């Protein structure tokens, strides 16, 4: 299991929750009415966020995690140290499998997620994950 980088500051979980709730208020969910917001702490100390954006062609809808990763790259890139996701009531949401895979791609060592059962590492929520390291011999 990966461990957090040495010398990193503790995660401010209340600040991530606040940022996730603020992002959720920007969600575009006219079809499902299921507003979602996500926020993450980067390895350089920034907080990035995203919200779900639905589309009339349902399969084209974007999860909050997708918007968050776009925001990560639009604001300087880096890796994600900690992640928090909420619904319209502010309840913690667990990322779906697709979004766990997306977050895995951009994780910092020891990345943590707030889950419905408390704080867990990325390795705990996506064990034996497939990632860039599996492609190194193929590129």
Buried (B, 14 or more C-beta within 10 A) or exposed (E): EEEBEEEBEEBBBEBBBBBBBBBBEBBBBEEEEEBBBBBBBBBEEEBBBBBBBBEEEEEEBBBBBBBBBEBBEEEEEBBBBBBBBBBBEEEBBBBEEEBBBBBBEBBBBBBBBBBEEEEBBBBEBBEEBEEEEEEEEEE
